[in-house]
Amino acid sequence: MKKWFKANSLFLIGAVLGAVAGFFYWKLVGCASGTCAITSKPLNSTLYGALMGGLLLSLFKKETNIPKSV
């Protein structure tokens, strides 16, 4: 279990930070009309932020098993 958390730590940190940012975006900016797909509900905004944060930070993960080209 520790090995999995260590291997995916950047994604998990990004997901947590993104979720917090998504929630605060909903809280502070939100959607005045209520018809916005992402920011109309706090759950949508939080999940979208978590996904985007996780994907963003997972870009910085170093791959260790890259074959060397000749």
TAKA-V474371 format. One record per run of one state. SS is the DSSP state (H for helix, E for strand, C for the rest). FROM is the first residue (numbers start at 0). TO is the last residue. Records with the same first field share a line. If there is no record, write none. Layout:
# TAKA-V474371
SS = FROM-TO, FROM-TO
This chain:
# TAKA-V474371
C = 0-0, 7-7, 28-40, 58-69
H = 1-6, 8-27, 41-57
